[in-house]
Amino acid sequence: MNVLIVDDDMLMRNMLRSMVNHAGHQAYTANGSLQALELLAQNRIHMVLMDIEMPEMNGFELTELIRTQFSTWFPIIFLSGNNSDTYLEKGIDAGGDDYLTKPVSQTILSAKIKAMARIADIQKALDEANQRLAKLSSLDSLTQVANRRSLDAYLVNAWQTNSRQRGELSLLMIDIDYFKEYNDSYGHQVGDECLKQVASVLKSSINRATDGLFRYGGEEFTIILPFTPIDGARFKAREIFSKMAEAQIVHNHSSVDQYVTLSIGISCSSHSAIDEGELVSQADKALYHAKSQGRKCYKIYEG
């Protein structure tokens, strides 16, 4: 474990560093708030031993600042010669996790570090579990691309960002042609595999970190292209068609091709949309136009 020792007394810092090292951990030392914040920003610190009585900023104030500035939780143990109940209460209120009275013995400090390390491990496991849960809640379980819930949040942010910076935001609404016939003919299990293959093709067409691919629902997908004019969206649609042709997903019950094909509706913020909701509506209308024109094509919303 990396343990940060914050104390304005050099002799105390050196003594605590020796004790931490003796317990088998890596010690970092800071003589006050400035050094402590710098070390926390530059290193992965797992625990802090915090002196209370320090000039400029005391340990309570520094702990409150740390809890505000750093989202990652790590235990903070206060060290003080004052063993009053008032100090203990203030330490907990400030965001501390334990309180030791100076002078501290090697045995007690080692035991406290071991106990806090177990708590830190539990917290880390909980954080990782929450992250996995958050990821699952934002992903479509079948295709493993972002789901409709993620789309709504992503689109709001993309619209606001492009509006502030006066960029163009393009959106592609994508539908698998004759997917009902595919499901009816090959069965839903094969239909699910088709959806996963199409999602993979679409994912391979995303080559910027700012672009987003989402499963809109059923056999529909959406691609959001921030800072992309209509010509860029048109190019992306052609690229997708090319990749789908290469994939050659057999569909003997399609009326337009022997392989699975797509219809795409395109909208762009430069074409009169007043908000992100209307942008989606315009792409949906363009998609309907593409399907009414025989499918296996893209259409741009013209207003």
Salt bridges, closest charged atoms under 4 A:
ASP7 OD2 - LYS102 NZ 2.93
ASP51 OD1 - LYS102 NZ 2.93
ASP97 OD2 - ARG67 NH2 2.84
ASP98 OD2 - LYS112 NZ 2.83
ASP140 OD2 - ARG215 NH1 3.19
ASP152 OD1 - ARG148 NE 3.86
ASP175 OD2 - LYS291 NZ 3.63
ASP184 OD2 - LYS180 NZ 2.86
GLU193 OE2 - LYS196 NZ 2.89
ASP211 OD1 - ARG208 NH2 2.71
ASP231 OD1 - ARG234 NH1 2.60
GLU239 OE1 - LYS236 NZ 3.18
ASP257 OD2 - LYS296 NZ 2.65
